[in-house]
Amino acid sequence: MGIHASDPISRAGVTGCLRSADGISVRSSLDGADLDVLVVACGRLSPEISSTLRLLTGNLGCPVVLVCGACAESELLKAIEYGVVAVVPRSAVSPEILREYVVAAAGGVALAAAEANEMIDRGWDDGELSLREIGVLRLVSEGFDTKEIAGEMHYSERTVKNVLYGITQRLRLRNRSHAVAYALRAGLI
């Protein structure tokens, strides 16, 4: 099994998750490797990462387990087209989950069509918040109402409402209190 990561920390994390797994040997280099599975880890599935993914799968010809944060529908479609057989959100990675996906990919089990369609329909977002969203949630957590937040951040009230609506819809949260609780647990505010 090989690992390609967009940064050294992701590589170390994936390697750490898989090193102790029975029956899985992690190769230190992809050069000339005959791999059963390739794990690709990235923060965000961007066009650049998609290009790298295409080159790697073309050269190595093995199934790919993708560990990533947010990605656009078009990039997810390309990833599946390039040979990705499983997609694991960065926020859900654990040694057990990653091992399960790697073993399944090595055994020829691919992403079910229904799972792929569901991911494409809803997109992929690992819960990243923009600085603007964090700023609004910070003020909500301090007890500011919509009008006060708008004045503090020099936005219209409609913009503040749209930011809060966007957060709650994208992250499937119930209301602004739930959004603040989410941000607190994630250490964002």
N, C-alpha and C positions, 0 to 999 in steps of 0.2 A: 504494500500500500504506500502511496506517495502523498505528499502534502505540498500544496502551493498556497501561499498566503500573501496578501497585499502588504502586510507589515510584520515585523518580527514578533510582536506581542501576540498577534493572532496565530502565528505559526507555533509559538511556544504553547499557547493554550490548547490548540488542537493536538499537538504532539503529546502534551501532558495527559489529555483525555484518553488517548489511544495507546500510549506506551505500556500501560499496565494491563491491557486487555489480553486475555488468553487467545491464542491463535492469530493475533494480528501483529505483523512485524512492519514497523515504519521505516522506510528507506530514507536516508539522509539526502539523497540526490535523485533527481528525475532523469538525469542523463543516461541514456541507453537502458533504462529500466523497463522490465516487463512487469507491469503493474496489474493487479487484480482490480483495484479501485484507486481513484484519485480524489482526495478531499481538497476542495478549493474554498478558502476562507477570505472574505472581504467585508469591509464595513458597509459598503453600499454597492449594489450591482449597477455599475456605470457602463457606458459604451466601451471605455478602455478595458475594463475587466471582462466584458463580453468578448472583446477581440482576443484577449489573452486566453480566455476559456476556449474559444474556437481553435486557436493554434495548439493549445495543449491537447485537446481531445482529438484533433486531427493527427497529431504526432504520436500520441500514446495509445489511442484506440481503446480506452478502457472506460467503464462507467464512472460517472462523476457524482459525488455527493457535494452539494453546494451549501456552505454555511454563510449566510449574509444578513445584512440589515435590510433596510428598505430597498425596493426596486420597482421600477416602472413596469407596466404590463408588457410593453414591447421588449424590454430587456429580459423579462422572465420567459417570454415566448422564445427568444433567441437562445437562452440558456437550455431550455428543454430541447430545442432543435439541435443544439450542439452536443447533446449526449448526457445532460444532467438527468439522473434517475431519481434523485431525492433532493429536496430543499429543506434546510433546517434554519429557522430564524435564529439569529445570534442570541436573542433574548431567551431562547428556550434551550440552548445547548447545555448539556450535562454529559459527563462521561458515559452514562448508561444510554442516553438517547443517541449520542453520536456513534457509539459502538453498534447499537442496534441497526442504524441506517447503513453503516459500513458493511456489516455482515450480510444484510439483506441485499445490498448492491453487489457484493462479491458473489452472492448466490444467484444473481440474475433477476432479482425482484426490482421492478422499476416503480416509479411514481404512478399510482393508479390514475386513469384518465379523469375520474370524477374529482380526485384531489387536485390535479393540475387545473382543471376547469374552474374549480372553486377559487384557487389562488389567483388565477387570471381575472376572474370576475371581480374579486374584491381588492385586487392589488396586494401589495406586500408592504407592510409598514411595521417596523419593530418598536415603535413608540418614541421615536426621536422627536423632540420638540424644538422649534426654532427659538432664537433669542427673544423675538417678539412675543411668542406664546408663553415663554417662561416669565417674561416681564409682566404680562397680564395676570398670570396665575399667582405670581408673587404678591401683586396688589390685592387680588381677591383674597388671598390667605391673610392679608393684614386687615381685612374688613372693609375695603373700599367697595362702593357700589359702582355700577356701570358708568354713571355720570362722572364720578370722582376719578375713575381709572382713565376715562377719556381726557379729562382735564390734565391729569398728571403726565400722561404719555403723549399728549398733543394729537390725539386721534379723535374721530367722531364717535359718538355712542354706537352708531351702526357698525363701525369697524370693530369696536370692542366686542359687540355681540357676535359678529361674524367670526372673530378669532375664537371665542369661547365655543361657539357652535361647531366650528371646524375641529377643535380639539376633541370635543365630546363625541362627535360622529366618527372621526377617524380612529379613535382609540376605543370606541364602543363604551363610553362612560355614560352614566345616567344624568349627571348634572354638573354644575360648576364645583360643588363641594367634592364630588367624586373625582373631578379633574385635579383639584388641589391635593387631595389625598394621594392620588397616583403620583403627582409630581414630588410630593414629600417622600413617599416610599422610594422613588427612583433617585432621590438625592439631588433633584434639580432646583429645589428652592429651600 
